Amino acid sequence: MRKMSLPAAILAVALGSSAHAQDDPAALVRAMEGATSCVLAAGKDGADRSTFDADANWEKQDDGSYLAAKGLPVKVTFPADPDGVSRICVVEATLPSQDQQKQMRTALEVLLKKKPIEQKDSLIWMFGGGSNARGLQFFTDNTSDQPKIRLIGAAF
C-alpha cells in the first residue's frame, strides 16, 4: 500500500459493495486522506504541513493552501489564529452525492472506532488524551445534491 491509502482501505472495508458505481469515489477518498492528515498535522504550537508537501496527491498553491491533484474538488487550508500561527487544518470538498457524504460518515466511524458527538450542523470525534488530545469536526451539507463539506482537524 502507498503511504496515504489508509482511508481508501477503510472505505473499502466499511462500505463493502454498498458504494454506488455511478459515484466516482476519488473526491471522497481524497477528502478522507486530507482529513486524517489534517488531524495529524494540527498542533498547539503550529500545524505541520510536511505531509502535504511530501505527497504528490496535493499541489501547493501560492497562498499556502493545497489542492488535490487531478482536478479533484478538494482543498486543504491552514487558517492562522489572531497571533499569526496556524494551529488547525481545514479540508473543504464537494462530493458528487448525498450518498457519498453518508459513506464518509460511516468510514470515519470505522476509522476512528467510535460514534461522533452530533451537533446541529456538524459531527465531532474526540480522541487521544493528555498532550496528544485531538479532534475532527465534520460539517455536513444535507441540502445540496452535491454536498459541500468541511472537516477541521485540531489538537488540544
LINGIQUI-V549411 format. One record per backbone hydrogen bond with DSSP energy under -1.0 kcal/mol. CO is the residue of the C=O (numbers start at 1). NH is the residue of the N-H. If there is no record, write none. Layout:
CO&NH  CO&NH
This chain:
2&5  5&9  6&10  7&11  8&12  9&13  10&14  11&15  12&16  15&18  20&23  25&29  26&30  27&31  28&32  29&33  30&34  31&35  32&36  33&37  34&38  35&39  36&40  37&41  38&42  41&48  49&53  50&54  55&58  57&69  59&67  61&64  65&61  66&76  67&59  69&72  72&74  73&94  74&68  75&92  76&66  77&90  81&84  85&81  86&47  87&43  89&153  90&77  91&151  92&75  93&149  97&101  98&102  99&103  100&104  101&105  102&106  103&107  104&108  105&109  106&110  107&111  108&112  109&114  117&124  122&119  123&138  124&117  125&136  127&134  129&132  130&133  133&156  134&127  135&154  136&125  137&152  138&123  139&150  147&95  149&93  150&139  151&91  152&137  153&89  154&135
